[in-house]
Each structure stands twice: as C-alpha cells, then as structure tokens.
Amino acid sequence: MQPEVHVPVASSVNPTVRRRRLGQELRRLRELKGMTAEEVAERLLVSQSKISRLENGRRSISQRDVRDLCGVYEVEDVRIVDSLMQMAKDSRQQGWWHSFGDIPYSVYIGLETDAASLRVYDPQVVPGLLQTRQYAEALITGALPETALADVEKRVQVRLRRQERISAPENPLRLWTVMDESAVRRVVGNRSLMRDQLEHLVEQSQLPHVTVQVIPFDMGAHPGLNGQYAILEFPDAADSSVVYIEGVTSDLYLEKANDVQKYSVMYEHLRAQALNVDQSRQFIADIAKEYAR
C-alpha cells in the first residue's frame, strides 16, 4: 500500500513553507523505503548534501528532483507523484520578500510570514517586529558599518513589511518577546530616538496579541545569557515548530522535537524570571522618561 501524503491547499501556503513540507514528505518516503541519504545520493549520482538540503527545505526542489526521488522510492500511485510535483512547482514561486532582491535571512522571513506565533528572546536590542523606522535605520547602520545606504534602506523596508503581521486585521501574529534590560538601556542612535522607540514598545505591548517582558539586570544570571533565539509555531499540524538562531555568516534552524523542546523549556524559565507584563511596561516607560530628560 502506498503511503498517504498530506498536501496543503496551495493558496494558503507560502513557497518557503511549501518547500519545507515537501522536504519532510520526501524524507518520510525515504525512511519508509529504509534507505539512507547516502544511498539515495549514490543512486541518483548526486551529493549527499543535496539530498539533505532537499529534505530540510533549504534548497529549491525541482519537479525533476521529485520525479527522480519518487522513482528511487518506487512510488507507484500517480496521485501521490502528481501531488508532490505540484508542491515542487508551488515551492519555486516567489514570496513578497523576493522583490527586495537578495535578503540574507529570506528563509526565516518565509517561515515568519506563515507562522501563527513567535516567541523571541533578545539580550541586546529591541526585536525587529517592534522597532521604529528610525531605530531600525540606526541599528542596521551601526551593526553593518560597511553596508551601502541603499542596502540599509532595503533592509529597513523589509523589516517594516514584516511588521504588517502584527497589525494584520485577521489572524495577526501572536508575538511574545522577552528582552534583557540591556536591550532597552542601549542607546541606539540617540536618546530622543530611544525615547520614541520605547514609547512605541509600550504602545505595541498593549495589543492583545503582543506580550513584552523584560529581565532586569538585578536578576543576575539566567538561561538567556547564551544569546538570541526565536521559536516559530505554525497553524497547520503538519508543520513542526522551528528554533531560529541568527548567525553572522549563516543561520541555524533547529527542527528536531528534542531541540525545540529544550529551547521551549528555556523560554519558560526566561518568562518566569522576567518582570510580569504590567511591571515590564512600567519599567520601559520609566526608562523612556529618563531619555526624555
């Protein structure tokens, strides 16, 4: 009996998520066949890394790739093959972010665009989805001093476009962010800019689907000292949660259930050690007043 394939509705899935689902299905077919990625690579005369990238959704999947893999896995049901071929075709479409050219974290943007909820921890800066335009410009310019002004503007535009998920009238992104006190104390740009940023942060924190908490310095050591990360969760049960860790030259995506569980537990500890929602809002407002003086 041929295995069933879960095929989502094309119109409701962006190309990044569609590629990820297709990769998961191809991995499942390989495992049902009892083959290793190395064995498949040898059969198709390709590298093992290509098979791995196809399965983890980090590489574009062509219809020819799907056809060849279905041949190796001896998938005889034409409906399954056609469904996978259609998923491959859909996965090669471009998302809104492609119109901005080469974006270094485009895979993450694709995932964030389709996520139902996002949990973010940032020890250094205000998370991108809650930044003002001026703060984003100053932050990107300072963090990437050799970046051309046109590229800075492009990154800012992408960031502002991502923020539309927060203000979406239907199914807005459920955002939970925990920041270290240093994120609101660090003067990015100037004190006036920081006042505006923190006032914006207070305003956004009052939205019913946005939660902001701060871990003060006097809390001492806590689980978030190792650095920034985000946990993305999706509305479709077929899409497993992803832990995203941003890097300087490359990003890390953790999808194994055990890894996601560890980071989720760590996030619960961060939430527990942070000031509660009302205390955090007052804490940020007080610092904004300091910048206003």
TAKA-V785684 format. One record per pair of residues at least 6 apart in sequence whose ideal C-beta (glycine too) atoms are under 6 Angstrom apart, sorted by the first residue. I is the first residue (numbers start at 0). J is the second residue. If there is no record, write none. Layout:
BEGIN
i=I j=J
i=I j=J
END
This chain:
BEGIN
i=1 j=76
i=1 j=79
i=2 j=31
i=4 j=24
i=4 j=79
i=4 j=82
i=5 j=237
i=6 j=82
i=9 j=89
i=13 j=94
i=13 j=109
i=13 j=112
i=13 j=113
i=14 j=90
i=14 j=92
i=14 j=94
i=15 j=109
i=15 j=110
i=16 j=113
i=17 j=86
i=17 j=89
i=17 j=90
i=18 j=56
i=18 j=90
i=19 j=56
i=21 j=60
i=21 j=86
i=21 j=90
i=22 j=53
i=22 j=54
i=22 j=55
i=22 j=56
i=25 j=54
i=25 j=68
i=26 j=54
i=28 j=72
i=32 j=72
i=36 j=47
i=36 j=50
i=36 j=51
i=37 j=47
i=39 j=50
i=39 j=71
i=40 j=46
i=40 j=47
i=40 j=50
i=42 j=71
i=43 j=67
i=52 j=58
i=53 j=60
i=59 j=91
i=60 j=87
i=60 j=90
i=62 j=84
i=62 j=87
i=65 j=83
i=65 j=84
i=65 j=87
i=69 j=80
i=74 j=80
i=94 j=109
i=96 j=102
i=96 j=105
i=96 j=108
i=99 j=153
i=99 j=157
i=107 j=243
i=110 j=231
i=114 j=231
i=114 j=233
i=115 j=232
i=115 j=233
i=115 j=234
i=116 j=173
i=116 j=232
i=117 j=172
i=117 j=174
i=117 j=231
i=118 j=175
i=118 j=230
i=118 j=266
i=119 j=126
i=119 j=176
i=119 j=229
i=120 j=177
i=120 j=223
i=120 j=228
i=120 j=269
i=121 j=178
i=121 j=182
i=121 j=227
i=122 j=179
i=122 j=223
i=123 j=182
i=124 j=182
i=125 j=182
i=126 j=176
i=127 j=158
i=128 j=162
i=128 j=165
i=129 j=200
i=129 j=203
i=131 j=195
i=131 j=196
i=131 j=199
i=133 j=192
i=134 j=187
i=134 j=196
i=135 j=155
i=135 j=158
i=136 j=155
i=137 j=187
i=137 j=188
i=138 j=187
i=139 j=151
i=139 j=154
i=140 j=151
i=164 j=172
i=165 j=171
i=165 j=172
i=171 j=208
i=173 j=208
i=174 j=209
i=175 j=210
i=176 j=211
i=177 j=212
i=177 j=269
i=177 j=273
i=178 j=213
i=179 j=214
i=180 j=213
i=180 j=215
i=180 j=216
i=183 j=283
i=183 j=286
i=186 j=193
i=190 j=290
i=193 j=290
i=194 j=287
i=194 j=290
i=194 j=291
i=197 j=283
i=197 j=286
i=197 j=287
i=198 j=287
i=200 j=283
i=201 j=280
i=201 j=283
i=201 j=284
i=203 j=209
i=204 j=211
i=204 j=280
i=211 j=279
i=212 j=273
i=212 j=279
i=213 j=274
i=213 j=279
i=213 j=282
i=214 j=221
i=214 j=272
i=214 j=273
i=218 j=272
i=221 j=272
i=222 j=265
i=222 j=268
i=222 j=269
i=223 j=269
i=228 j=242
i=228 j=244
i=229 j=243
i=230 j=242
i=230 j=262
i=231 j=241
i=232 j=240
i=239 j=254
i=240 j=259
i=241 j=252
i=241 j=254
i=242 j=253
i=242 j=259
i=242 j=262
i=243 j=252
i=244 j=251
i=274 j=282
END
